Amino acid sequence: MLNHASRLRHQRLLAGLGWTIKNSRETQRFSSSTDFVMSPLMAEGLAMRKRLRRVRNWGSGN
C-alpha cells in the first residue's frame, strides 16, 4: 500500500511532503520539504515522485 500527502505554504513557497510505504511485514513513514513549489498540484506530484523513487530503491535493497 502506498500513500502520500503534501502541504503548501504559499508565503514561503515551501511544500512539506510525506509518504508511507506498507507491506505485509512493515510500515515505513517518510517526510521531506521542498522550496519554490508554486501550487498544491505541484506539491502532490513531488510527493508522488519521492514515494515512487523510495519504492524503487527499497526493492533493490538501498
C-alpha positions as a Markdown table, in Angstrom:
| # | Residue | x | y | z |
|---|---|---|---|---|
| 1 | Met | 0.0 | 0.0 | 0.0 |
| 2 | Leu | 1.3 | 3.4 | -0.9 |
| 3 | Asn | 0.1 | 6.8 | 0.4 |
| 4 | His | 1.3 | 10.3 | 0.0 |
| 5 | Ala | 0.4 | 13.8 | 1.2 |
| 6 | Ser | 1.6 | 17.3 | 0.8 |
| 7 | Arg | 1.1 | 20.8 | 2.3 |
| 8 | Leu | 2.0 | 24.1 | 0.7 |
| 9 | Arg | 2.9 | 27.3 | 2.4 |
| 10 | His | 2.2 | 30.0 | -0.2 |
| 11 | Gln | 4.0 | 32.8 | 1.7 |
| 12 | Arg | 7.4 | 30.9 | 1.5 |
| 13 | Leu | 6.7 | 28.6 | -1.5 |
| 14 | Leu | 7.6 | 25.7 | 0.8 |
| 15 | Ala | 6.0 | 22.3 | 0.5 |
| 16 | Gly | 6.0 | 19.7 | 3.2 |
| 17 | Leu | 5.9 | 16.2 | 1.7 |
| 18 | Gly | 5.0 | 12.9 | 3.4 |
| 19 | Trp | 4.6 | 9.3 | 2.2 |
| 20 | Thr | 4.0 | 5.9 | 3.7 |
| 21 | Ile | 5.0 | 2.5 | 2.3 |
| 22 | Lys | 3.4 | -0.5 | 3.8 |
| 23 | Asn | 3.7 | -4.2 | 3.1 |
| 24 | Ser | 2.8 | -7.4 | 5.0 |
| 25 | Arg | 5.9 | -7.1 | 7.2 |
| 26 | Glu | 6.3 | -3.4 | 8.0 |
| 27 | Thr | 5.2 | 0.2 | 7.6 |
| 28 | Gln | 7.7 | 2.9 | 6.8 |
| 29 | Arg | 6.9 | 6.6 | 7.0 |
| 30 | Phe | 9.0 | 9.3 | 5.3 |
| 31 | Ser | 8.9 | 13.1 | 5.0 |
| 32 | Ser | 10.8 | 16.0 | 3.5 |
| 33 | Ser | 10.4 | 19.6 | 2.4 |
| 34 | Thr | 11.0 | 21.3 | -0.9 |
| 35 | Asp | 11.4 | 25.0 | -1.7 |
| 36 | Phe | 10.0 | 27.0 | -4.6 |
| 37 | Val | 6.8 | 25.0 | -5.1 |
| 38 | Met | 4.2 | 27.1 | -6.9 |
| 39 | Ser | 1.0 | 25.1 | -6.5 |
| 40 | Pro | -0.7 | 22.3 | -4.5 |
| 41 | Leu | -0.8 | 20.1 | -7.6 |
| 42 | Met | 3.0 | 20.5 | -8.0 |
| 43 | Ala | 3.4 | 19.6 | -4.3 |
| 44 | Glu | 1.3 | 16.4 | -4.8 |
| 45 | Gly | 3.4 | 15.5 | -7.8 |
| 46 | Leu | 6.6 | 15.9 | -5.9 |
| 47 | Ala | 5.3 | 13.8 | -3.0 |
| 48 | Met | 4.3 | 11.0 | -5.5 |
| 49 | Arg | 7.7 | 11.2 | -7.2 |
| 50 | Lys | 9.6 | 10.9 | -3.9 |
| 51 | Arg | 7.4 | 7.9 | -2.9 |
| 52 | Leu | 8.0 | 6.1 | -6.2 |
| 53 | Arg | 11.7 | 6.6 | -6.0 |
| 54 | Arg | 11.7 | 5.3 | -2.4 |
| 55 | Val | 9.8 | 2.2 | -3.5 |
| 56 | Arg | 12.2 | 1.6 | -6.4 |
| 57 | Asn | 15.2 | 1.9 | -4.0 |
| 58 | Trp | 13.5 | -0.2 | -1.3 |
| 59 | Gly | 13.1 | -3.1 | -3.8 |
| 60 | Ser | 16.8 | -3.0 | -4.7 |
| 61 | Gly | 18.0 | -3.1 | -1.1 |
| 62 | Asn | 19.1 | 0.6 | -0.9 |
